[in-house]
């Protein structure tokens, strides 16, 4: 990152916009660039005005107002850098006088080796200035920087770090800013008098959850918790070691992601949750609809922010849920939302294509219609349908066992046949209802008859969504691989009439 900024400064770029929540870390990098290029360095805030960044900081009077700051910038000596803190908020006001002054100041700066560096937590760049200012996405700290933070906290608390497990602490902190990592390490020491990876990971989950876009899913789901979908499960198990160093050294490429599409309540979300345990990687969930914001540029900024976190945590699994809520608006985007949807889609597809090392994508949705071809082309597409007889029996056994009962005490084959047309989610609800009936009847153990009675309280998905189910089946035919293995046909024996 330092080299990139240095090259822009040496090349005479007059306007830079560095997007980051880590103002102090960014300014430290810019100070190093200024020192190496022998540029003078000043910083501006609306509270203090312009202050020279020297051994003895010197304030330039009456420069708090943006126009005054830009006027003072015009008079700075050649080879000067001015950091404009939070200037993106000034640009949000869309003041035409400010826009014009920025343009004129940057034109003057190009001929005098002056550089205006806007530092803000989100990209807010109006069309009037898009061609005048170069945007730099400031990456979250890497392993070396996080190690430096951890060593500093450990040294200050006089806590030794065992080198053989130090990497687990760093892995737990990946995706945090330096200050967030420092807080997590410090909290772990306060709570346990040592650095504990699980505490750091817990704090990371809390931090990531704050922005409302991402969620770290702590999943205990395994393939054994999924009834059916044997073909999809076998494919995931086959890929389980492809993110390891051994696979890279062998020359294997990272696996393609998965698009799991089909009927509601059939195990799509369970599959995403189980993949984390199959691959032994963190699972990060993004609800597609939450990307969109009301402010200009906010939606694209939300994706950039979310993806930067995911990239820092990688290797990991990125689960984008209900993806049709994002992509299906793309065709009419130019008419309904000034092209925001299309811009977000383009950003996602570009990052998937060029910047996804270490990320395994899982997209889940009910309908494939409206999903762009470039997305489908980047993924293995799996179709999930209502469970067949074998799968219904497996699902019923799983839920009976989860509630502490023995499946062999029930006629699961007969019961599964009677649950034809029920989704996996409904089968779980039927078993929960059967237990409720038994509990209310003098707290006895559930019986087959309770399951039969419970089933009558539900209308199977095959009836409530009959038209939609048939439409999905036709759309997915020859466009997706069936997630379920073909059901074995029962052999019939010849009957001889005597």
DANOR-V968105 format. One line per field, one symbol per residue. psi: psi as a letter, one per 20 degrees, with the letter a starting at -180 (. if undefined). burial: # if it has 24 or more other ideal C-beta (glycine too) atoms within 12 Angstrom, else .. A space follows every 50 residues. Layout:
# DANOR-V968105
psi = ???
burial = ???
This chain:
# DANOR-V968105
psi = gghgggggghikphpqoooqimgghghgghhhggghilqqpqqqqigibp ppnahnpppoqljhqgghghghhhjqrqlqpopopkihhhhhilohgggg hgghhhghhhjjlqppopoqiqonoqhhjhihppppooqqqagghhhggg hgghghilpqpohijhhhgghhipiqrghggggggghghghijrpphhgg hghgggghhhiigqpoonpjprhiippblhgghhgghhjhjijrhhhghi jpqqqqaqooqbqqkjjghhgghhhghgilqqopppoghihprhqpihgh hggggghhgghhhqprpoooqlhhhghijhhjghhhkkjgghhggggghg hhgikkpjpopopqrhqipipqghghhiqppppprqqagghhgggggghg hhjjrohiiqmhggghhijpiqrhhhgghgghhghgghgimklrqqrhhg ggghhiiqpqhhghkgghghggghhipjiqpphqqpppppppqpppp.
burial = ##..##.##...###########.#######.##..#.#######...## ###......#..#..#..######.#...#########.##......##. ###.##.##...##############..#..##########.#.###.## #.##......#.......#####################....####.## #.###.##..#.#####.#.#.#.#########.###.##.##....... ...##########################.#############..##### ##############################..#......######.###. ##...#.###########.###..##.####################### ....#.#..#.#..##.##.###############.##.......#.#.# ##.##..#.###..#...#..##.##...#####..............
